[in-house]
Amino acid sequence: MNQIAVESTKIYFPPSKALYIIKGVKSFFNEIVVTAPHFDPVIMQNNPIMFVGTHRSHADYFILGSIAYEKGFKNLRYAAGKNLTDLPFFGHRFVSYGAFTVDRERSSNRSYVRDLCESVAGLLAQNNHVIVFPEGGRSYSGEMLPCKHGLIGTAIIAQEANPSKAVYYIPVSISYEHPPELDFFKILTYGKNLRKNASNPIARICGNILYFGADLLALVRFYYYRARKKLNGTVYVDFDRPYSVAELTDIAANIDNNTRDPFLAHRHSMQQVSEIIHRKFLSLYRLLPLHLVATVLDRSTINSRDQIISALPELVARLQKERRNMQSLSNSTPETLADQGIKQLIRETTITAKSGLVRVRDAAKCSYFAAACKPSGTEAQK
């Protein structure tokens, strides 16, 4: 475990930096709308908590961390991919704020995953609050990805090690009107694929340049937009209530006593919790007008505002039946939803609209926004 032991002796996100970071995060967006229940101060101060969040942007770390800090959660630690912690200057700064590296390229290495989980479980045992994004990286498709077992399972390992102290999960979704890195996902994914070419060192070098360069370009534009007073739209952050590990799974009933590996011993509980968190993500994720209009337009022959308006009621009814998060859509007429969605998609250079006619300008972006409305449950598996 020593090769990847996560440092736990440092005080992270100190007050002197916290207010600066919080103010800085808010300055990049038109507005950050937060919906959260009341959090019990006793639980917040005396119990380890794992925040599990949806993942669409590197901004997720700072948005979720700053909001959690404002609500009184201290000793925050962040599980972050190497493509963030290895960024020049910014990666080092992020590590100083409490991030620790997760090497997703080694996620198939059982020894690495086991050691990482034991290290993170140690952080929880010391009453640190750990922020993880269990989809295993940003969703480049816009779809809600299945939750990986690994880091979610560290809460189960920590709970089993100390049954007298409840360990909690708090699911959180972050929905963007303007995802900051969306325009660079094509470059990033192309670079990611080149990096996998083990037989060609030149391809790997080019892949690294594109992979890390895409995020640097997105970061530069992020700051450029703020300098030009062109903010990155509205962000919606929706918190669920805390769930103790015991509420979500029966560790004692599920444990496999035939293995000494805690990761394998709790595999059934990890699978169970991962599926529950995934369902909670689907119900928490804030749907916006652009998601609905993109869904109507995606891979269809619809090409006018009137056709969009006609198609929206059926889509809205299906999403309501699935109990999706419609807070930003409630009490809106199909006409209002169509006009708001068209306006948002024009801003994203996804469509053009003139004289009531609508044309998809960027099919990939349209599919990205439409993916948020994909059917949940068994239909989503088809």
Secondary structure, DSSP 8 states (H G I E B T S, - for coil): -GGG----SS--S-HHHHHHHHHHHHTTSSEEEEE-----HHHHHHS-EEEEE--S-THHHHHHHHHHHHTT--SEEEEEEHHHHTSTTHHHHHHHTTEEEE-GGGTT-HHHHHHHHHHHHHHHHTT-EEEE-TTTS--SSSS-----SHHHHHHHHHHHH-TTS--EEEEEEEEESS-TTGGGHHHHHHHHHHHT-TT-HHHHHHHHHHHHHHHHHHHHHHHHHHHTT----EEEEEE---EEHHHH--HHHH--TT-S-HHHHTHHHHHHHHHHHHHHHHHHSB--HHHHHHHHHTTS---BHHHHHHHHHHHHHHHHHTT-B-TTTTT--HHHHHHHHHHHHHHTTSEEEETTEEEES-HHHHHHHHGGG---GGGGG-
